[in-house]
Amino acid sequence: MKTFITTILLVFLLQGCRSGDNLSKEETASLMNEKITSSRYTFVAQTAIPLSGRSINLDNSYSLRVSKDTIESYLPYFGRAYTAPISSSADGGIKFVSTDFDYSVSDKKKGMWDISIETKDVPVRYKLFLKIGDSGYGTLIVQETNRQSISFYGKIE
């Protein structure tokens, strides 16, 4: 009897801890709309897609965090560089924190948001283009002058 009660309690506990993945399409679209309009979300990269080469699956540690006053990028880079890095501590990734940037969201078309971000206060100027769907999944394209562009596929959290 004690095991039965413990099992029932465990089932109720797990039901209460379920993730937001079980939301309806309308609830997910509403949640995405709220995140995009408030400019508070994190793009978690799941796949890197270099301009040349094969796609690379990533773990969940790579992300682009967006808020009204700060953009934080911790993304890997795979591709061709046109110039050598100046700093000896450069690790080759797309890693920066920017507080001076242009941010624009275009009107939602066909269930997709188009977001562009351009940094102004980091040594390397980045142009970031996010295309996010109602489902919460999206594509991020990162451009800079000294390296080939790279794309990432991932989920908004």
N, C-alpha and C positions, 0 to 999 in steps of 0.2 A: 504494500500500500504506500509506503514511504517513497519508493522509487516512482510509482505512478504520479504522485503529487509533484515530485521534483521534475519529472518529465513535462507535466502540464505547465508548471511555472516557467520552465526553460522555453517552451514553445511560445508562451505569451511574451516573455522577455525578448525573444528573437523577432517576433512580430512587431513589437514596439520599436526595435532598433533598425528596421529595414531602411534601406537607402532611398534617395529620391528617384532612383531609376524606375520605380513603379508608378510614376505619375502619368496621367493621361496626356495625350498630345496637346490638348488645350492648356492644361496646367503647365506643361513644359514650355510651350510657346509664351505663356504669360510670364513665367519665371525668367525666360531669356529676355523678353521685352523689358522687364524691370531691371535686370542686370545691365543691359546695354544702355538704357536711358539714364541710369544712375552712374554710369562709368565706373562700376565697381565689379570686377570679375577677374578670373584667372584663366588663361588659356593653357591647358596642360597638353604638351606635345606628346603624341603617341608614336608618330612616324616622322622621320626626316626624309625629305625627297630632294637630294642634290640635283643640280641642273644636269650634271653628267654622272652616270652611275646608277646603281640600284637603290631602292628605298631601304631605309634602315629602321628597324623597330627600336623604340626607346623605352626606358623605364619611366615611371611617373615622376621622376625628380626634375625634369626639364619643364620650364614654364615661362610665361609672360604674364606678369601681374599688372593690371591696369586699375588706377584710381584717378580721381579728379586732379590730383596734384603730383602724382608720381607714376612713372613707368619703370618697372623692374624686369630685366630680362636675364634669364639663366638658361641659355639654349646652346646646344653644340653646333659646330660648323663642320660640314663635309663639303669639299669642293676646291676650286682653284683660286689661289690668291694671285693677284697681279703685281703686288709689291710685298716685300718682306716686312714683318712687323717691326716698328721702331723700338718698342719696349722689350727688354730681355725677359720680362716676366709674363709676356703674352702667352696664353694657353690655347689660343686659336678659337675659342668659343665666341658666342654673341652674348657677352655678359656686361651689363651696364645698369646704372640707376640714373634716370633723367627726371629733372623737375621742371625743365624748360622745353616744351614740345608743342607742336601743333597737333590737334586731335579733331577729327571730323567724322561724323556718321552721316551717310547718305540715307535718303528716304528708303524705307523697306520696300523691296520689289521682289515679287515671287517668293515670299517667305524667307528672304535673305537680307541681312544687314551687311553693308560695305563700310568698313572702318579704315581710315588711314591715319597713321601716326608718323610724324617726322621729328626726330630729336634735334635739339639745337645746342645743348650744353655738354655733350660728351665728345671726347677727342675724335671719335669716328662717328660721322653723321649717318644715322640709319633711317631708312624709309620702310615702314611696316604696313602691310596691307592685310587686313583680316576680313574674311568672308564667313559669316556665321549664319547658320540656319536655325529654324524654329526648334529643331531637334536638340540643339545644344552642341552640335558638332560643327567644326569649321576648318578652314585652311588659313594659314599664316604664310605670307611671302615676305622675306627679309631681303632688302637691297642695300648695298653700300658700294662706294666707288672703287674700292681696292680689291674686291672679291666677287666671284660669281654669286648670283642670287641663289637662295635656297628656300624651299617650301617645307612647311610642317603641317601635318594633319593631326587634329586633336579634339579635345572636348572642353567646353566652357564650364568652369566650376564657380 
